[in-house]
């Protein structure tokens, strides 16, 4: 970090000064892919471009462009599809970067180590710059909730009305090595990088075998993400004692960034996953809660 940021740095829209790249293998296919973060003008939002598909339309990172997937978040516009955008979106939201073009030469983002840390490090290689317009913000003014079976996620007004927090409860009763984990996270300057960005994707060992049998992640080893056996991570070490719940919170932050603007409110989640997180964003828009800041009417990038 080139300088200590304050909350005042986050009041206006932000982008990056120059383009930065990161490469790696995709989790789904194992193919090498290069992703480039590029500066964008105010009110652009986050937009993905498939550089391997010349002439394909940009894909705005908004809930209107989410396509159904299991265990991940994908967005599409026409034939242009980008898989597993949640960790990239979490890095951008965690650093309060409102406007950025994400150019990618393949159908999925680099898997890296299953966290947002490498994306944060790439973005920190350049300067985050403040733009003139005020940040676009949805300030939650009522309680909203979506649920599916035992899973739920809700949002309510924050105590100050000007911040964002997540309370997440994870429960794996059939996997005592993970068990029940609960954590509260308050988003602010520096918080994401320290508390959530390093938290990695995790699966149980039998889930990993099922995914590989389905042709997903066949190249992945126990060093590429957290694979839990009966006694803990296989051939790996936890970065936090409660790393699984931290990663779930990372996912919530990335998925809620699909609102296309910042959100001020208090999120409470119980075993929620990607599809339910996106459903909460849709519920927020269906409730007709007004936005503030530049270009604040209606959905951004719809």
CORFENDA-V424898 format. One record per backbone hydrogen bond with DSSP energy under -0.5 kcal/mol. NH is the residue of the N-H (numbers start at 1). CO is the residue of the C=O. Records with the same first field share a line. If there is no record, write none. Layout:
NH=CO / CO
This chain:
5=3
9=6
10=7
11=8
13=133
15=129
17=127
20=37
22=35
24=33
26=31
30=26
33=24
35=22
36=103
37=20
38=101
40=99
44=41
47=45 / 100
48=59
49=102
51=49 / 104
52=104
53=50
56=53
59=48
60=58
61=46
62=60
63=258
65=62
66=63
67=74
74=67
75=82
76=65
77=80
80=77
81=79
82=75
83=107
85=73
89=85
90=86
91=87
92=88
93=89
94=90
95=91
96=93
97=92
98=14 / 96
99=14
100=45
101=38
102=47 / 100
103=36 / 101
104=49
105=34
109=83
111=25
114=111
116=197
117=197
120=116
121=117
122=118
123=119
124=120
125=122
126=123
129=15 / 127
131=13
135=11
137=292
138=262
139=137 / 290
140=138 / 264
144=155
146=153
148=151
151=148
152=270
153=146
154=268
155=144
156=266
165=265
166=185
167=267
168=183
169=269
170=168 / 181
172=179
175=172
178=175
179=172 / 175
181=170 / 179
183=168
185=166
187=164 / 185
191=188
192=188
194=190
195=191
196=192
197=192
199=196
201=114
203=226
205=228
208=204
209=205
210=206
211=207
212=208
213=209
214=210
215=212
216=211
217=28 / 215
220=217
224=221
226=201
227=225
228=203 / 226
229=227 / 232
232=229
234=227
235=233
236=233
243=240
246=242
247=243
248=244
249=245
250=246
251=247
252=248
253=249
254=250
255=251
256=252
257=253
258=255
259=256
260=257
262=136
264=138
265=163 / 263
266=156
267=165 / 265
268=154
269=167
270=152
271=169
277=273
278=274
279=275
280=276
281=277
282=278
283=279
284=280
285=281
286=282
287=283
288=285
289=284
291=296
292=137
294=134
296=293
298=296
300=259
